[in-house]
Structures are given as C-alpha cells and as structure tokens.
C-alpha cells in the first residue's frame, strides 16, 4: 500500500487505497467523496476526485455535517461511471433510490462506506477550536484526524501557529457530546448497504479500544459480490494488503457499533413514545439484535433516549 495514503488517512487508508485503485484500473472515471471546503477549513464539500492527489486531499475523517448526495442528479447526467463514498445513511439512501431510478446502478459502480458513530454538529467543531486556543477567523487548515493513527486534531493559523489535540480528547470528550439526535436512533452505523465498509481496526483490552499512536490499519468488510471481487482484485494488484479476520474479532475492534445495534430498537421505541413519531426500520434484524444484550442495559438506553427526546423537542 502507498505509505502516503496510510499516513494521511484516518486508519489504514483502505478507502483511499481502493479509490486510487478504481481510478488507476479504469473501473471508474471519478470518485464522489467528501473533502474539506476550499474556502472554509471547518466546512465540508463534495469533491470529484480523478487522481491520487485528489483522493489524498480528501483522506481523513470529517466529523461535521456533509451532504454528498446534494449534486447526485448532476453526477448521473455526466454519462461517466463513478464510485460513491459516503456515510452509512448516505449509502442507504442511494441504494434505495437505485430501486426507482435505474440510472444509479448504471453510473454508480461501487458504493463505499465507513463505520460511523454519528455526526457532530458544527458546534462540536467550534468547541474543539476554542479549546485548542486557535482563532477561527485566522484558520487556514483544520484536520480532525490523520497524519498518523488515530492522529491528532490539528489547526493551523495564517501566522503559522499550529495547535494539536489527541483523538481521545477531541472525539471522546468534545465531539461525541454534540452528536445529532437522529444519529442516536440510527440502526446502521456499519454501512450495511455498501459494497465495502471500512473502519478503524482498533487494538484494545477489556473491550475498550486503545487509542495509542501506531501505524494505521483498517477493518474492511466486503458486503456484496461486487465488493468482494473489488477487494480481491485490489489485493491481487497490491493496491491494498489484506489478511483474513475472524468474525469474533470485529466486535473487539468496534465494541461501540455492536452495542449500538443491540440497543437501537429501544431508542426508537422511546422516541415514538416521546414524540409520537419515529423512523420505521425493516429487515435490519433489530429485534434479534436486542436479544443480545441485557434487559437492564436495553431499558437504560430506552429511558435515556426518552428523556433526551422530550428535552430536545421542547
């Protein structure tokens, strides 16, 4: 794997490596993905990547609101084939839209996603900047992660001053306190509708990830035949280095995602009780997942969501 990709990306750089391979092999004409806005270092924008340089520019997590499907109709009208990279909810929406618009499957050859713990509001980013001690109006660049694994949140001002904060502090004590409510009742943080889903393959002890700085590595799940074939050919061409993983290891690397799936049905029920309305999820095996956790833990999540739903509705 390209060492530059591995260093700049959030984990092992699997999505970026696959994106570069898709471009190099001619399987797609471009990659539709989110990158930092060229005019505002705290904002996100849809980027059309046609080169390695473009892909590397977009590498790294962007823990702020984004709308990668906002220009979908324009992308479909180009007549070019492309790969789409988005949050699990973005990919789920695109997959559902493909059921009523054949143009999607004609143009979008691959849908890639990543495990998502929820999207913080822009208030979370501003709080990180404030605690870093940086001046928002003087920022020329800001990264949530990258340049290592998990990497530092890093802000750079126009006077050359730079400010850093470790991942455990930026995400663990600030950003995840600003998650949008809809993310709390989302049943798919693992990209179930994607061809390939990638995530941090965290090392950990006692069921809790260890965020010590290391060489990055990615957890990669091929979810469809197209995804499996892509992963095999990319590995064969040494665009990405892979090794098999036992299913039981996935939960150890991503314990939050496993717990989230088990309690989300309770959160949805609580939301409906509090607000009289909630999303309806089908064929996601939520009842079966609920049986995998203790009744006490499930009810605590239900009660916590009920209180939160009432407060945020006021």
Buried (B, 14 or more C-beta within 10 A) or exposed (E): BBEEBBBBBBBBBBBBBBBBBBBEEEBBBBBBBBBBBEEEBBBBBBBBBBEBEBBBBBBBBBBBEBEBBEEBEEBBEEEEBBBBBBBBBBBBBBBEBBEEBEBBEEBBBBBBBBBBBBBBBBEBBBBBBEBBEBBBEEBEEBBBBBBBBBBBBBBBBEEEEEBBBBBEBBBEEBBBEBBBBEBBBBBBBBBBBBBBBBBBBBEEEEEEBEBEEEEBBBBBBBBBEBBBEBBEEBBEEEBBEBEEEEEEEBEBBBBBBBBBBBBBBBBBBBBBBBEEEBEEBEEBEBEEBBEEBEEEEBEEBBEBBBEBBBEEEE
